[in-house]
C-alpha cells in the first residue's frame, strides 16, 4: 500500500507498548523516539513531527485508556486522531455542469491524472465526461491522453497541430457543451515561469473552471508545500492530486506539506493504470495506514461488472466449508478484477486472516505469483476435478501438471491450499471474535453509506 515503510515504522514504534497496561517512563520515551524517526524517514518536517509526538506524549500521560484497552491500542487511537487532524477533512466535488482545470509542473503526471480522474468520475457517478488536451508544448500529449482513454467512453478533444492552448480550450468547450464534466489538461514547466503564468491566466479566464486541481509528484516530498502555495496564489487551487504515492518513501512529506496550504488533497495516484486512483479521505487513509482497515474502500474497488449475487454465494459456501475449486477459481477471477493481493490486503485490518495484512511486499508478491499459477493449473482440470478436488490422485496430478506446464508438487500445493482455505473459513464461521469483527466492519460500511462516521459515535 501507499507509505508502506511509514506504516511499518509506526507499528514498530507502537509495538514497544504491546500488552502494556501501565505507563513506563523509559518505554514511553523510547516509543516516541522511534515514532519521530519513522515520521522523519517518511519526510514529515521537523515541526509537524514534533507537534504530533508532543500531542501523543501529552495525551498518553493525561488520557486514561478505556477499560480493557492496552497502551499500544490507546496510543494507536491517539495517533489516528492527530494524523487525521493534520491532513484535514475531505471535500466532495459534484460533477454536474462542472469544469476542472488541471495544473502543475512538468513531469508530475498531469496527463495521466487527467485520464484517471475522467474515468473515475464516469464510473463512480455515471456522468458524461469529456477531456480537453491543451498541452501544446509537449509532443504526443494528445496521443497519450487518447491512448489512456481508448477503452473508455470518455470523449477526448484535442488539436495536435494548433499551437494556441487558449483556442483549443475555447473550441473544446463549445464541442462538449453537453458534457456533465469537462476536465482540461494544461501544459507544465520545469518551474513556474512567466509564460506558464500568462497561459494559465488566459485559460483559467476562458474556462471559468469551478475546480482547479494541482497535480504534485509524491517524490518531491516537503518541496510540495512551496509549489502548492505558488500555484494557489496563481490559480486559486481548490484541490490537490498527489501522484506516485505507492512508490516513494517521501510521500509523507508531500501529504503533510500540502496540508499546510489550506487546499485539500482530493485524490491520490497509487499505480500506473487508469484505474489506480483513490479519492483521498484522511480518516480512511490513516485507518489503513495504521492497520485498522477500510471496508468501505474495499467495496468501492469493486468493478461495474462485478456479480454481487455470485460473490455472496461464494462467500456463503466459503464460510460453510463447502466451496470447491470451481468456487475458488471464481473467487480468484473476482479478486483479479478488484486489484492485486497487495491492494486488497491494504484495505483489511492487519490482524485479520492470521495477520496477512501485515505481510511484507516480497511475501505479497510471492502470494500473487502463486494465485496466478493456481489459475493456470485449474485451467487444465476437468469440471468434475474442480468440483471434487479431494478425489484427485497421483495419476490425475501427473496429467494436470503436464497440461499446465508446472511440476506435480505445484498441483499438490494448490490442492493443499484449497483444503487449508476450506478448513480456515469453516473455522472462522464459528469464531465469535472474527464474526464480531466482520459485522463491525459491515456496520462501518453501512454507516458511511448514510454519511455517519463510526468513530464519530
C-alpha positions in Angstrom: 0.0 0.0 0.0 1.0 3.7 -0.1 3.6 4.7 2.5 4.2 1.0 3.5 7.5 1.9 5.1 5.9 4.5 7.3 3.2 2.0 8.3 5.9 -0.5 9.3 7.8 2.2 11.2 4.7 3.2 13.2 3.9 -0.4 14.0 7.5 -1.0 15.2 7.4 2.1 17.4 4.0 1.4 19.0 4.9 -2.2 19.3 7.2 -1.2 22.2 4.0 -0.8 24.2 2.5 -4.2 23.2 0.5 -5.8 26.0 1.4 -3.0 28.4 -1.3 -1.6 30.7 0.9 0.7 32.9 2.8 3.6 31.5 6.6 3.3 32.0 8.6 6.4 31.5 11.6 4.8 29.7 9.3 2.8 27.4 7.3 5.9 26.5 10.4 7.9 25.6 11.8 5.1 23.5 8.4 4.7 21.7 8.3 8.5 21.0 11.9 8.5 19.7 11.1 5.5 17.4 8.0 7.2 16.1 9.8 10.5 15.4 12.3 8.5 13.4 9.6 6.8 11.4 7.8 10.1 10.6 11.1 11.9 9.6 12.1 9.0 7.4 8.7 9.4 5.6 9.7 13.1 5.1 7.4 14.7 7.6 9.0 18.0 8.5 10.6 18.6 11.9 7.8 20.9 13.2 5.0 18.6 12.3 6.8 15.6 13.7 7.4 17.4 17.0 3.7 18.6 17.1 2.4 15.0 16.6 4.8 13.3 19.1 4.2 16.1 21.7 0.5 15.7 21.4 0.8 11.9 21.7 3.0 12.2 24.7 0.7 14.7 26.4 -2.4 12.6 25.8 -0.7 9.4 26.8 0.0 11.0 30.2 -3.4 12.7 30.6 -6.0 10.5 28.9 -7.0 7.3 30.7 -7.3 4.3 28.3 -10.8 2.8 28.1 -11.4 -0.3 30.2 -9.8 -3.4 28.6 -7.7 -1.3 26.2 -3.9 -1.7 26.4 -1.4 1.1 25.9 -0.5 0.1 22.4 -4.1 0.4 21.2 -4.6 3.6 23.2 -1.5 5.1 21.6 -2.7 4.0 18.1 -6.1 5.6 18.7 -4.5 8.9 19.7 -2.1 8.8 16.7 -5.0 8.2 14.4 -6.8 11.3 15.7 -3.8 13.5 15.4 -2.8 12.4 11.9 -6.4 12.9 10.6 -6.5 16.3 12.2 -3.2 17.2 10.5 -4.3 16.1 7.0 -7.7 17.8 7.3 -11.2 16.8 6.1 -12.1 15.6 2.6 -14.2 17.5 0.2 -16.7 16.2 -2.4 -16.9 17.5 -6.0 -20.3 17.1 -7.7 -19.6 16.5 -11.4 -22.6 18.2 -12.9 -22.1 21.2 -15.2 -18.6 21.4 -13.8 -15.2 22.1 -15.3 -11.9 21.0 -13.7 -8.6 22.7 -14.7 -5.5 20.6 -14.2 -2.3 22.5 -13.4 1.2 21.6 -12.3 4.9 21.4 -13.1 6.3 19.3 -15.9 6.7 15.6 -15.3 4.4 15.3 -12.3 1.8 13.1 -14.0 -0.8 15.7 -15.0 -2.0 14.0 -18.3 -2.2 10.5 -16.6 -4.1 12.0 -13.7 -6.5 13.7 -16.1 -7.3 10.4 -17.7 -7.6 8.7 -14.3 -10.0 11.4 -12.9 -12.1 11.3 -16.1 -12.6 7.6 -15.9 -13.1 7.7 -12.1 -16.0 10.3 -12.4 -17.5 8.4 -15.3 -17.6 5.1 -13.4 -18.4 6.4 -9.9 -21.0 9.0 -10.9 -22.3 7.7 -14.2 -22.0 11.1 -15.9 -20.9 12.1 -19.4 -17.3 13.2 -19.2 -15.1 15.0 -21.8 -11.4 15.9 -21.6 -9.6 18.7 -23.4 -5.9 18.3 -24.2 -4.5 21.8 -24.0 -0.8 21.0 -23.6 0.7 22.4 -26.9 4.3 22.3 -25.7 4.8 18.6 -25.2 4.7 16.5 -28.4 2.5 13.5 -28.1 0.4 14.8 -25.2 -2.9 14.4 -27.2 -1.9 10.9 -28.3 -1.0 9.9 -24.8 -4.4 11.0 -23.4 -6.3 9.3 -26.3 -4.5 6.0 -25.7 -5.1 6.1 -21.9 -8.8 6.5 -22.5 -9.2 4.4 -25.7 -11.2 1.7 -23.8 -13.4 4.3 -22.1 -16.5 6.3 -23.3 -14.8 9.5 -22.1 -14.6 11.9 -25.0 -11.2 13.3 -25.8 -10.8 16.7 -27.6 -7.5 18.0 -29.0 -6.0 19.8 -31.9 -2.4 18.5 -32.3 -1.5 21.0 -35.0 -2.8 24.0 -33.2 -0.2 25.9 -31.1 -2.7 28.1 -29.3 -3.8 26.4 -26.0 -6.4 29.2 -25.5 -8.1 28.5 -28.8 -8.1 24.7 -28.2 -9.8 25.2 -24.8 -12.3 27.6 -26.4 -13.1 25.2 -29.2 -13.2 22.2 -26.9 -15.7 23.8 -24.5 -18.0 24.5 -27.4 -17.7 21.0 -28.8 -18.5 19.4 -25.5 -21.0 21.9 -24.1 -23.4 19.0 -23.4 -21.0 17.1 -21.1 -21.7 16.9 -17.4 -18.0 17.3 -16.6 -15.1 18.7 -18.6 -11.5 18.2 -17.5 -8.8 20.4 -19.1 -5.2 19.2 -19.2 -2.8 22.1 -19.4 1.0 22.3 -20.1 3.6 22.0 -17.4 7.0 23.6 -17.0 10.1 22.8 -15.1 9.4 25.8 -13.0 6.6 28.4 -12.6 7.9 30.8 -15.3 6.2 33.8 -16.8 5.0 32.1 -19.9 3.2 29.5 -17.9 1.6 32.1 -15.7 0.2 34.1 -18.7 -1.1 30.9 -20.4 -2.8 29.7 -17.3 -4.4 33.0 -16.5 -5.8 33.1 -20.1 -7.1 29.5 -20.0 -8.5 30.0 -16.5 -10.5 33.1 -17.6 -11.9 31.3 -20.6 -12.7 28.0 -18.9 -14.2 29.7 -15.8 -13.4 26.4 -14.1 -15.1 25.9 -10.7 -12.4 23.4 -9.7 -8.6 23.9 -10.2 -6.6 20.8 -9.3 -2.9 20.9 -8.7 -1.0 17.7 -9.6 2.1 17.0 -7.5 4.5 14.1 -7.6 4.9 12.5 -4.2 8.7 12.2 -4.7 9.1 16.0 -4.2 8.5 15.5 -0.5 8.4 18.6 1.6 9.0 20.8 -1.6 5.4 20.1 -2.4 4.5 22.8 0.2 6.1 25.8 -1.6 4.9 24.5 -5.1 1.3 24.2 -3.8 1.5 27.7 -2.3 2.8 29.3 -5.5 0.1 27.6 -7.7 -2.5 28.5 -5.1 -1.6 32.2 -5.4 -1.7 32.0 -9.2 -4.7 29.9 -9.9 -6.6 29.7 -6.7 -6.1 25.9 -6.3 -9.2 24.2 -4.9 -7.8 20.7 -4.6 -4.6 18.7 -4.9 -3.9 15.3 -6.6 -0.7 13.5 -5.4 0.7 11.0 -7.8 3.1 8.1 -7.4 2.2 7.7 -3.7 2.8 4.0 -4.0 6.5 4.0 -4.8 8.2 6.6 -2.7 9.3 7.0 0.9 8.8 10.8 0.7 5.0 10.6 0.3 4.5 11.6 3.9 6.3 14.8 3.2 4.1 15.6 0.2 0.9 14.8 2.1 1.8 16.8 5.2 3.3 19.7 3.2 0.3 20.4 1.1 -1.9 20.1 4.1 -0.3 23.4 5.4 -1.5 25.3 2.3 -5.2 25.0 3.0 -6.0 23.3 -0.3 -7.2 19.8 0.5 -5.7 16.6 -1.0 -8.6 15.3 -3.2 -7.1 12.2 -4.9 -4.0 10.1 -4.8 -2.4 8.1 -7.6 -1.4 4.6 -6.5 -0.2 2.9 -9.7 0.3 3.3 -13.4 -3.1 2.0 -14.7 -6.1 4.3 -15.4 -8.0 2.7 -12.5 -5.2 3.3 -10.0 -6.6 6.4 -8.3 -8.4 6.8 -5.0 -10.5 9.6 -3.6 -8.5 10.8 -0.6 -10.3 10.8 2.7 -7.9 11.3 5.6 -9.8 9.2 8.1 -10.0 6.2 5.9 -6.4 6.6 4.6 -5.0 6.9 8.1 -7.1 3.9 9.2 -5.5 1.8 6.5 -2.0 3.2 7.3 -2.4 2.2 10.9 -3.7 -1.3 10.1 -7.3 -0.6 11.1 -8.7 -1.4 7.6 -11.2 0.3 5.3 -14.0 -2.0 4.3 -15.9 0.9 2.5 -12.8 1.5 0.4 -12.6 -2.2 -0.4 -16.3 -2.2 -1.6 -15.6 0.9 -3.7 -12.9 -1.1 -5.6 -15.5 -3.5 -7.0 -15.8 -3.0 -10.8 -19.0 -2.2 -12.6 -19.4 -5.8 -13.9 -19.0 -7.5 -10.5 -21.7 -10.1 -10.0 -22.8 -9.3 -6.4 -25.1 -12.3 -6.1 -22.3 -14.7 -7.2 -19.9 -13.0 -4.8 -22.4 -13.6 -1.9 -22.9 -17.2 -3.0 -19.2 -17.9 -2.9 -18.8 -16.2 0.4 -21.5 -18.3 1.9 -20.0 -21.5 0.6 -16.6 -20.5 1.8 -17.9 -19.8 5.3 -19.7 -23.2 5.4 -16.5 -25.0 4.3 -18.4 -26.5 1.2 -16.7 -24.5 -1.5 -14.9 -26.2 -4.4 -12.0 -25.4 -6.7 -14.7 -24.0 -9.1 -15.7 -21.6 -6.4 -12.0 -20.9 -5.7 -11.4 -20.1 -9.4 -14.4 -17.7 -9.5 -13.1 -16.1 -6.3 -9.7 -15.5 -7.9 -11.3 -14.0 -11.0 -13.2 -11.6 -8.9 -10.1 -10.7 -6.9 -8.1 -10.0 -10.1 -10.8 -7.6 -11.3 -10.6 -5.7 -8.0 -6.8 -5.5 -7.8 -3.6 -7.1 -6.7 -3.2 -9.0 -3.4 -1.2 -6.1 -2.0 -4.0 -3.7 -2.9 -6.7 -5.9 -1.4 -5.0 -6.6 1.8 -4.2 -2.9 2.4 -8.0 -2.4 2.9 -8.3 -5.1 5.6 -7.4 -4.8 9.3 -3.8 -6.0 9.7 -4.8 -8.7 12.3 -7.4 -10.4 10.0 -6.7 -13.8 8.4 -3.8 -14.6 10.6 -2.1 -11.2 10.1 -2.0 -11.4 6.3 -2.4 -7.7 6.0 0.9 -7.1 7.8 2.8 -9.3 5.3 5.9 -7.7 3.6 6.0 -6.7 0.0 8.0 -9.8 -1.1 5.5 -12.1 0.7 2.6 -10.4 -1.1 4.3 -10.7 -4.5 5.0 -14.4 -3.9 1.4 -14.9 -2.9 0.3 -13.1 -6.1 2.5 -15.4 -8.1 1.0 -18.4 -6.5 -2.5 -17.3 -7.3 -1.6 -16.7 -11.0 0.0 -20.2 -11.2 -3.1 -21.8 -9.5 -5.4 -20.4 -12.1 -3.2 -21.8 -14.9 -3.3 -25.2 -13.2 -7.1 -25.1 -12.7 -7.5 -24.3 -16.5 -6.0 -27.8 -17.1 -8.6 -29.5 -14.8 -11.9 -31.0 -15.8 -15.1 -29.6 -14.2 -15.5 -32.8 -12.1 -12.0 -32.5 -10.8 -12.6 -28.9 -9.7 -15.9 -29.9 -8.1 -14.3 -32.8 -6.2 -10.6 -31.9 -5.6 -10.3 -34.4 -2.8 -10.6 -37.2 -5.3 -7.6 -36.0 -7.4 -5.0 -38.7 -7.1 -1.4 -39.3 -8.4 -2.3 -40.2 -12.0 -4.5 -37.2 -12.4 -1.9 -34.9 -10.7 0.6 -36.0 -13.3 -1.8 -35.3 -16.2 -2.8 -31.9 -14.8 0.9 -30.9 -14.3 1.8 -31.8 -17.9 -1.2 -30.0 -19.2 -0.4 -26.8 -17.3 3.4 -26.9 -17.7 4.1 -27.0 -13.9 5.6 -29.5 -11.5 3.5 -32.1 -9.8 4.3 -30.5 -6.4 2.6 -27.3 -7.7 -0.6 -29.2 -8.3 -0.4 -30.8 -4.8 0.3 -27.3 -3.4 -2.9 -26.0 -5.0 -5.0 -28.9 -3.6 -3.4 -28.4 -0.2 -4.1 -24.6 -0.3 -7.7 -25.3 -1.2 -8.0 -27.7 1.7 -6.4 -25.3 4.2 -8.6 -22.4 3.0 -11.7 -24.6 3.3 -10.9 -25.5 6.9 -9.8 -22.0 7.8 -13.0 -20.4 6.5 -15.2 -23.1 8.2 -13.4 -22.4 11.4 -13.9 -18.6 11.0 -17.7 -19.2 10.8 -17.6 -20.5 14.4 -15.1 -17.8 15.6 -17.1 -15.4 17.7 -14.4 -12.7 17.7 -13.9 -12.9 13.9 -17.7 -12.8 13.3 -18.0 -9.7 15.6 -15.1 -8.0 13.7 -16.7 -8.7 10.3 -20.1 -7.5 11.5 -18.5 -4.3 12.9 -16.8 -3.7 9.5 -20.1 -4.1 7.7 -21.8 -1.7 10.2 -19.0 0.8 9.5 -19.7 0.4 5.8 -23.4 0.9 6.2 -23.0 4.0 8.4 -20.6 5.5 5.8 -23.3 5.0 3.2 -25.5 7.1 5.4 -22.8 9.7 5.9 -22.1 8.7 9.5 -18.5 8.0 10.6 -18.3 5.1 13.0 -15.6 6.9 15.0 -18.0 9.9 15.5 -20.3 7.8 17.6 
